[in-house]
Amino acid sequence: MTASGQPAVKVKESTYRSLLRHSAAYSVPVILGKMCSFFLLPVYTRYLSPADYGVLELLDLTSFMLTSLLGARLGDALCYFHAEATSREARGTVATTAFFSALAMGIFGAVAGFLVSEPLGKLVFGTTAYTFYFHLVFANFVMVLPLEVGLAYLRAMNRSVLFTICMSVRLVVAIFFNVLFLAVWKMGIAAMLWSTLAASAVMGIGLSAILLSSAYLSFNFALCRRMAAYAVPVGIGGVAMLVIHYGDRFFLQRSASLADVGIYSLAYKLGMLVSYVQLPFVTYWTSQMYRIVRGVDGEAINARVCTYLVLVLTCVAVVITMFSRPVLYVLTPRAPAFREAALFIPLIAAAYVIRGLGDQIRNVFFMENRTVNDAQTSILGCVLCLIGYGALIPPFKMWGAAVATLCAFIGMTVYSYWKTQRIKKYRYEAKRLAKIGISALASCAAVLIGMPGALAAQFATATAGLLLFLLLLVLSGVFERSEIETVKELRSYLWQRAAQAVAAIR
């Protein structure tokens, strides 16, 4: 109880409960998507060669970069100005202004993209043979930009259940057409692009109807300019981040082979699972943090949430690192070349844990309307990556790409902390963060050094390593007594609910 009477504790408990509940809802489509990708991996590796994977990676990179630049991240602007609005009419104006702006940009991007598809294909691949694939990529712009604004609107309204339903429907539609076009009609690379277009069309139309039927219809040119001023730096920073995420494929294509690009892309997708675990949290937090951090005891909540985020991401990275080799062996029985990806997964997973910490620190830029500083941070990381790619990939190939990515995220996190502290000082739980990192490094090193050759022994070693990591966390004092008690209470609560459910079934 505080001197002002207990609201701070109540706010904390309510905030954490809301964070868990909505993040859990947002995690459903993410988990479903990753599970489907996991179980469909044998299908994809059967009908797509490593070279096909390389082509798809380069197409995705080009699409993501142009979408971020043209779309200018209007969804981020919608969340910020929606939180600033003080009336239902004002919030509706924010939503519809962002929607119609995104629709106009999508149409413009599709038309312009069709006109430049042939020279762009020659620039990316050195040939015009992939022009039709770029046509499919640009056709998707018409739907995907308004779709992203519609999803941002649901987040801003804290409609996590409806968001989850929409994303799940989109996933089901995409998987249906993936299997139909790839396994039945054997369309190869085009199958993945057509299925993406179909899923975007279904969800784009659905979300447009939801937004336009529930929001106050209007368009404000002055607000559009303000939203652009907020969003354009984020879009530029997003392009820089995409260079960090995917630019190494371009360098690998010129220094190695498309097969190497495909193998590294698979390693990157598995290591990048860390960021997909972060995604449900980011989906909730980046739309609600303005209200939470500015509220009662908000800075302390922000610090504690950062620690919990890093702990969860580190646990995921440890699991991925320890089990990647035996899991790849099981999933790719007919494509042993893909198993080499296990070598690069630990560095990539570690990079994305550090990226998660840096993202949480960089949220200060968004809360303080300093998106230009966020763009500067992303550009710095892009420069560091490009230097690393140019220096390390030609001699070291895939190893050089992984190391360059890790170094770039470390540099961005250090710079973000320095810059945000100059804007507004936020404290973080540095000692706990250090204990989490040391425990992860020690346990992963023990497993990777002692990994045996037999498949069953690999699973056993990985399981022992995971238990070692958890033991080190406990012995190092990462968890506070109050947190341990809360976990015990939660365990008892879940056990009681499970018992009640079983009794009801009987």
N, C-alpha and C positions, 0 to 999 in steps of 0.2 A: 504494500500500500504506500502511495506517495503522499506528500504533503497536500497535494491538490485533490486527493481522494482516490484512487485506483484506475483512472482511465487509461494510463499508459500501459499497464499490464493487459487490460482488456483489448486495447488496440493491437498490441503485439500478438496475442493469442488469435484474435480475429483475422489479422493479416496473414499469419502463417497458415491458418486453417483455410482461408480463402485461396492463398497461393497454392497449397497442396491440392485443393479440390479442383480449381480451374486448370492447373497444370496437368492434373491427372486426366481431365477431359480432353485437353489439347494433345495429350500424349497418345490417345487412342489411334487416330489416323497415322501418326508417326510410327507407332509400334506395328500396326497392321501393315503399313507400307514396307517396313524393314523385314518383317516376317515373310511377307509375300516375295520380296526380292531374294531373301535367303533361300526359301524353298523353290523358287523358280530359277535359281542360279544354274542348276543342271540343265534346264531347258534353254536358257540364254546361251550358255557355253556350248551347247550342242548345235544350235542353229546360227550362232554368231562366232566368228573366228576372233582371235586377238586383234587382228587388223581391223575388223568391223568395230570392235570396241574402241579402238583408237580413233576411227572416223567419227563415231558417235560422240566421243569426248570432245573432239574439236568442234563439231557442230553445236553441242551443248554450250561450250565455252563462248562461241560467237553469239549464240542466241542470248545467253545470260548477260553478256556485256552490253549488247545493243538494247535489250529490254530494260536494264538498269539505267542506261543513259537516256533513252527515249521516255521511259516511264517516270524518270526523275524521282522515283521513290515517293510517289504521292500518298501511298498508304501510311508512311511514317509521318508525313505532314498532317494527314487526316487525324491520326491519333493525338498529335500535339494540340492542334487547334480545336479538336473535339473536347479535349480536357479543359481548354481555355474558355470555351463557350459557356454562357450562363443561362441559356434558355433552350427550350425544345426547338424553337424555330431556328435559332442560331446554329445548333448542332445539325439540324437538317440541311441548312445551307452549306455547311462545311462538307457534309457527305455528298450532296449532289454536285457541288462545284468540283470536288475531287473526281467524282465519277465521270462527268461529262468531259473534263480535261483529259482523263485517262483514255476515254473512248476516242477522242479526237487524235490523241497521240498514237493510239493503236492503229487507226486507219492510215494516218500519215506514214507510220513506220512500215506497214504492210506494203503500201504502194511504192515507197522509196526502196524497200528491200527487194521487191521484184525487179526493179530497174537495175540494181547493182549486184544481183545474185551471181551473174556470170563472172564479172571481174573479181568479186569477193571470193568465189570458189577458187579462182586461179591464184589469188593471194594466199589463201589458207592452205590449199592442197597442192598448188603448183599445176593444176589442171582444171578444165571446165567440166569434167565428167560428173561432178557432184552438184551441178547447178540446180537440178530438180529438187534435191534435198534442201537446198537453201530456200526454194520456193515454199516448201512445206513449213520450214522454220518461220518464215516471215508471215505466212498466212495465219499462224497462231497468234501473232501480235494483236489482231483485231479483238480477240476474246481475252487473252491472258492479262492485258493491262487493266481493263475494267474489272476483271475477276479479282485481281490482287487488291484493288480498292474496295470491292465488296467484302472480301475477307477481313480487311483492316477495319471496316465499319462494324462488323460483328465483334471483333476484338474490342474496339472502343466502347461498344455497348455492353461488353462483358457477357456476350451471348455464347459462352463456351460450348454449350450442348449443341446449339444450332450450327456453330462453326464445325464441330466434330462430325455432325451428320453430313454436312456439305462436303467436307474433305473425304469422308469415307465413301460417299457416292462417287466422287471423282476418282478415287482409287479403284473402286470396283469396275467402273467403266473403262479405265485405262488398262487394267489387267485383262478384262474380257477381250478387248481389241488387240492387246499384245499377243495373247495366246492364239487368237483367231488368225491374225495377220502373219504371225511368225511361225507357229507350229503347224497350222492347217494350210494356209495359203502360201507359206514359205516366201514371204516378201523381203526377208533380210532386213537391212538397215531401214528401208522405207516403212516397215511394219511398226517400228518404235515411234517414228515421226507421225504417222497417220493416227496411231492410237493416242498420242499426246494431243493432237489437234481435235480429235473427237471428244476426249475428256474435257478439254478446255471449252469447247462449244457448249456441251451439256451444262457445265457448272457456270460458265459465263452468263448464259441466258437465265439460269435459275437465280443466281445472286443478283443480277440486274433487277429482276422482278421483285426480289425481297427488299432491296435498297430503295427502289423507286416507289414502292407501295407503302413503305413505313416512314420515309424521310420527307421533310418539308421541301417540296420541289422549288428550286430557285438556282440561279447562277449569279455569283458576285465576282465581278472582274477584279475589284480591289483585293478581295480575299484570295482570288486565284494568283495574283502577283505575290502576295505574302506567302502563300503556300509554296509557290515556286522558289522564292528566296530561301525558304527553309529546306525544301526538298532537293533542289539542284545540287548543292554541295554533298548531300547524302548520296545522290545518284552518282556523282563523280567519284566519291569515295567507294561506292559499291563497285564501280568498274575497276578501281584499283585493287579492291579485295578479290575480285574475280581473277585478275591477273595473278594474284598470289595463289589462289586456290587452283587455278587451271593453266596458268601460263607455262608451267614447266613442261606440259605436253607438247607445246609448240617447239620448245628447245630440244626435247627428246626426239621429236619427229625428224629434226635436222641432224642430230648427233647420233641417233640410234636407229631403230626400225619401228614400224607401226606395231609389230608384235611386242616390243619393249614398252611402247606407249600403252598398249592394252593391258599388259601385266602390271605396270605401274598404276594404271587407272583403277584396276581391281584392288590393289593394295591401298590406294588412296580412298576408295569408297569404303573399305572396311575400317581403316583408321579414322575416317571422317564420321563414322557412326557416333563418335563422341559428340560431335556437333548436333547430330539428330536427337540425342538425348537432351541436349541443351535447348533444342528448338521449342518444346512445349513450355518450358520456363520463360524463354524469351518472348514467345507469343503472348503470354499473360503479362509478364513484367513490363515490357516496353510500352504497353498500352495503359497500364495502371500505375506505373511508378511515379508519375507526376503527382497523383493524389496521395500515394502512400508516403513518399519521402518528404513531402511538404507537410505531412500531418504530424500527429503526436509521436514523439520519439522516433521520427522517421530516419534519422541518420544512423541510429543504433540498429534499427531493423535492416537498413541497407547493408551495413557491415556484416551482420549475422547471415543475411541471405547470401552474400558473396561467399562466405565460408562454406555454407551448405552446398552451394552450387559447385564450387571447386571440389569438395569432397565427393559428390555424386559423379562428376565428370572423371575424376581420378579413379574411382572404383570401376567405372566402365572401361577406361583405358587399360587398367590392369587386367581385366577379364579378357579384353580383345587381344592384348599382347600375349597373354599366357596360353590362350586357346586357339590362336590363329593358325598355327601350323597343323595340329591334328584336325581341325575343322575343315581347312582347305583340302586336306588329303581325302576326307570323306565326301566333300561336295564336288570335287572335280576328278572322279575316277577315270574318265575318258580324256581328260585334258591336263596331264601332269605339268605342262608348261606353266599353268596358272599358279602352281604351288610356290613358285619362286617369290610370289607377292608377299609371303609371310616374312621375308627378310626385312621389308621396309615398313611394315605396319607399326612396330614400336615407336619409331621416330615420328611418324605421322600422327599417331594417337597422342603422343606427348605434346606435339605442336598444337593440337586442338584443345588440350586441357589449358595450355598457356593462353591460347586465343580466347577461351571462355572467361578466364580471369581478366584479360585485357578488355573484353567486351563489357564486362560488368563495370569496370573502371570508366570506360568511355561513355557510359550512359549519362555521366555528368554533363557532357557536351550537349546532349539532347534536352536534358532537364533545364539547362541554362540557356537554351536557344543559341548555342555556339556550334552549329553544325559545320561551319567552315573549319573549326579546329578538328572536328572528326574527319573531315576530308583530308586535312593536312596529315593526320596520323596514318590514314590509309595510303596516301601517296608516299609517305616515308617508307611504309612497309613494302609498297610496290617497288620502290627504288632499291631497297635492300634485297628484295627477291630477285630482281632483274640482274643486279650485280652478282648475286650468288649463282643464278642460273648460268650466266655467261661465263663465270669463272670455274664452276664446279661440274656442270653437266657434261661439257665436252670430254674431260678426262675421266670422270667418275660415273657418268650416265645416271642411272636411277638413284644411286647413293647420293650423288651431288644434288639431285632434285629434292630429295627428302631433307637433307641437311640445310639447304637454302631456305626451305619453307619453315623449318624449326627456328632458324636464326632470325628470320623476318618477324615471326610472331613474338619472339623474345624482345626484339628491338621495339616493336610497336607497344608492347605492354609497359616497358620501362618508360618510353616517351609519354604514353597516355597518363601514367601516374604522375610524372613530373608536371605535365601541362595542366591536368585537372586540379592538382593541388594549388596551382597558381590562380585558378579561377575561383575555387571554393574548396576549403580543406575538408576532406572526408577521411575518417580513420577506418582502418581495416584490421582484422585480427591476424597480424603478420606471423606471430608465433605458431598459431594453429595451422596456418597455411603451410609454413615451413615443415612442420611435423608430418603433414599429409604427403608432401612431396618426397621427403626423405624415406618414409615408409614404402611408398610406391617404388622408388628407385631401387631400394635394397631388395625387395621381394622379387621384382621383375628381373634384376640382374641374376639373382640366385637361380631362377627358373630357366632363363635363356642360356646361361652357362652350362647348367646341368641337364638340358633337355635330351632325353634318350632317343633312339631311333625307332623303336617299336611303337605302334599306334596306341595300344592300350597303356603302355608306360608313359606316353606323352600326355594322355588325359589325366593319369594319376599324378604326374608331376605338376601339371598345371593346377589341379585341384589343391594339392599341397601348398603350392605357391600362393594361391588365393587365400587359403587359411592363414598362412604366414603374414600376409599383408594385413588381414583383419586383426591378427594378434599384435602386430607392431603398432597399429593405430590405437589399440586399447592400452598397451604398455607405455606408449609415449604420452598418454594423457590428452589425446585429442578431444575426447568427449567429456563434457562437464557432467557433474552429478545430476543436475536438473534435467539434462538431456537424456541421460540413461534412464531416469525415473519416467520420463515422458514416453520413451520407447517401451518400457515395461508396461505402462498403462495402456499404450496403444496395442501391444501384443495381447494383453488380457481382453481388451475390448473386441479385437478381431476374433479371438478365440471364442468369446461368448456369442458373437454374431454368427460365427460358423456353426456353433453347436445349436443355436436356435434354428438356423436354416435347415440343418440335418433333421432336427426334431419335427419341424414343420413338414418336411418331405415324408417322414415316416407316418 
